[in-house]
Amino acid sequence: MEEYSEKQLSILTVAERLFADQGFHGTSVRDIAQEADVNIAMISYYFGSKDKLLESIFKYRMETSRKFINELLENDTMEPLQKINSLIDRFINKMLGEQYFQCIMSREQLNSQQSPIRDLIWQLKGEMLGLMRPIVTNAQEAGIFYKDVDVEMLMTSLFGTIHQVIPAKHILRTNPEAKDLNDDEYREYLKNRVGTHLKKLFKAILTHEF
């Protein structure tokens, strides 16, 4: 994983927020430099072009997920369903905690034009699917998980559910349990609610237990 200095991370954080709020084309390098309190030459020195800066944001965010899944796959002390539950917790925390990045990612996936960023997104999704599949297939061979599990649809259910929850905030906050919570309390409430739902769903799909 590429190591970034504190100044580089500051630039990446500012650029991520501005790209999410204003769009990639609506954000200039000058805007990023002013917000990050650096000069334009420093951004060019560290990252090159604006396109390369966006690419660096994606690589930085994606590498942490890649590392986590690899470590999970190599863990011999956890049961298969525990690994699946860890994946669920990981991506709920990641997607709810990195909403600027998720906004950019959603927009880039809808972009009909070929781009290095879109290629990075699908490359990572393919890798995640490839890493999740052995967790499922190994458990199937051991008779722990059902044989007819569609791993692609599992991943779609995981990401699709979380993606739908994020913009549904105004509806979910009308729940009596959530309407009086502050933002931090609501985030924890939402993590627990989504996590409980997905874990029950995945357990029912994967195992002989309900």
C-alpha positions, -999 to 999 in steps of 0.1 A, spaced: 0 0 0 14 34 -9 23 55 21 10 91 21 24 120 42 1 140 64 0 168 39 -8 144 10 -37 129 31 -50 164 38 -51 171 1 -68 138 -6 -94 145 21 -102 180 8 -104 168 -28 -127 139 -19 -151 163 -2 -151 188 -30 -155 162 -57 -185 148 -38 -201 182 -32 -193 200 -65 -186 171 -89 -153 163 -105 -157 187 -134 -171 214 -111 -140 214 -89 -108 230 -100 -73 223 -87 -73 259 -75 -104 251 -53 -86 222 -38 -54 241 -32 -73 269 -14 -93 245 8 -62 225 17 -42 256 23 -14 246 -2 -2 260 -35 -12 245 -68 24 235 -76 24 212 -45 -7 193 -57 9 189 -92 41 177 -76 24 151 -54 -3 139 -77 2 153 -112 -32 161 -129 -66 164 -114 -75 130 -129 -45 114 -111 -56 130 -79 -91 114 -82 -74 81 -91 -52 84 -59 -84 89 -38 -98 56 -52 -66 37 -48 -62 49 -12 -98 39 -2 -98 6 -21 -64 -6 -8 -77 -7 28 -106 -30 18 -83 -52 -3 -60 -57 27 -89 -64 51 -104 -91 29 -71 -108 23 -64 -109 60 -99 -123 66 -95 -150 40 -62 -161 56 -77 -163 91 -79 -199 102 -95 -192 136 -129 -179 124 -159 -199 113 -172 -192 78 -203 -173 90 -181 -152 113 -161 -142 83 -192 -133 64 -204 -112 94 -171 -95 96 -174 -85 59 -209 -72 66 -197 -51 95 -166 -39 76 -186 -26 46 -214 -10 67 -187 9 86 -168 18 55 -198 29 34 -215 49 62 -182 64 73 -170 74 39 -200 90 24 -181 115 3 -162 87 -13 -194 67 -18 -210 97 -35 -181 99 -60 -181 62 -65 -218 60 -73 -215 89 -97 -185 73 -115 -203 40 -119 -231 57 -138 -206 74 -161 -212 59 -196 -177 70 -208 -147 47 -203 -124 60 -176 -95 47 -154 -117 53 -123 -145 31 -136 -120 5 -144 -106 7 -109 -141 3 -94 -149 -29 -114 -114 -43 -108 -119 -39 -70 -154 -54 -71 -141 -84 -91 -113 -88 -65 -138 -87 -36 -160 -112 -53 -130 -135 -60 -119 -133 -23 -154 -138 -9 -161 -168 -32 -136 -191 -14 -151 -184 19 -185 -196 6 -172 -225 -15 -150 -239 13 -180 -238 36 -201 -255 9 -176 -283 6 -177 -288 43 -215 -290 43 -219 -257 63 -234 -236 36 -261 -245 10 -248 -256 -24 -270 -233 -45 -257 -200 -32 -254 -172 -58 -223 -153 -45 -227 -125 -70 -262 -118 -58 -249 -119 -22 -225 -91 -29 -252 -72 -47 -275 -76 -18 -248 -64 6 -238 -32 -13 -272 -25 -27 -288 -25 8 -262 -2 23 -264 21 -8 -301 24 -4 -299 31 33 -277 62 29 -301 84 10 -331 71 29 -320 88 61 -349 112 62 -374 83 61 -355 60 86 -352 89 111 -389 90 115 -388 57 134 -397 64 170 -364 48 181 -343 71 160 -361 105 157 -345 120 188 -310 108 183 -281 131 174 -260 124 143 -234 102 160 -261 82 179 -281 78 147 -251 65 128 -246 38 154 -283 30 155 -282 27 117 -251 5 117 -267 -19 142 -300 -20 124 -286 -26 89 -260 -51 103 -287 -71 122 -308 -72 90 -280 -83 67 -266 -109 91 -301 -125 95 -306 -124 57 -272 -139 49 -275 -166 76 -309 -177 61 -295 -178 26 -262 -195 35 -269 -220 63 -293 -246 75 -302 -224 104 -329 -197 105 
